[in-house]
Amino acid sequence: MSYQQYGISPQLVERIKLKMKNPAVKERIKGLTQGLTKADLQNSAKVHQLIRTASGILNEKLSSAQEQQMVQFVLAQRIDPNNTFHLIKLWGMFR
């Protein structure tokens, strides 16, 4: 999996996937990501803020190294939230 190349542990991903099955948590994360643009997801400061907020919602304590790894991963993916192909690719990566 490509997220592992950035040092993101599969155990962390599995814990987050499990927590995202909770409808209340899922709705809060949806609200956080509502209206994001490609420019937002290429802005390091904005991505860092999103990761910190999401980790708070998910009640996950992340080290600064883990946060930085996630920021680098998101920036490297060049995600366009309005491009269905990009979203399908991400979905497949974390299935």
MONOR-V316533 format. One record per helix or strand. SS is the DSSP state (a for helix, b for strand). FROM is the first residue (numbers start at 1). LEN is the number of residues. If there is no record, write none. Layout:
BEGIN
<<SS;FROM;LEN> <SS;FROM;LEN>>
END
This chain:
BEGIN
<<a;2;5> <a;10;10> <a;23;11> <a;40;3> <a;44;14> <a;64;14> <a;84;10>>
END
